[in-house]
Amino acid sequence: MKVLVQRSLAAKVEVDGEIVGAIDHGQMVLVGIEKGDTEVDTQRLADKLLKYRMFSDDDGKMNLNVQQVGGGVLLVSQFTLAAETKKGLRPGFSTAAIPEEGERLFNDFVAKVRAQYDKVETGRFGADMKVQFTNDGPVTFMLD
């Protein structure tokens, strides 16, 4: 499981012209589910995501997490994070979870994040989504 988390000033996801998820400042999070991922992985990364200190304190140091700054969390499924890119010029996706398993584990991850924090929005699994956000910093981390 891979989670690409970006500190954001604002973020939104549209599907067919409709905004399905949006936040003000907080975390824009792309979630890739791979073969072999389990509920243990979703719990570990849900805990880590919410506790990850990527927001600045009064001294300008990254000492605060999203909950401490009252930010939102926008979770968007992104199977392309599981792409094989070491060989050739075209990505392979044999390491990505099959769609049914990916959706099940993505929904499990969302539920675990929401169980710990109430400012959580999502995209729509499997949809053709248009994602817009303003990366703050820029600050981006890969959690896996």
Secondary structure, 3 states (H helix, E strand, C coil): CEEEEEEEEEEEEEECCEEEEEECCEEEEEEECECCCCHHHHHHHHHHHHHCCCEECCCCCEEECCCCCCCEEEEEECHHHHCECCCCCCCECCCECCHHHHHHHHHHHHHHHHHHCCCEEECCCCCCEEEEEEEEEEEEEEEC
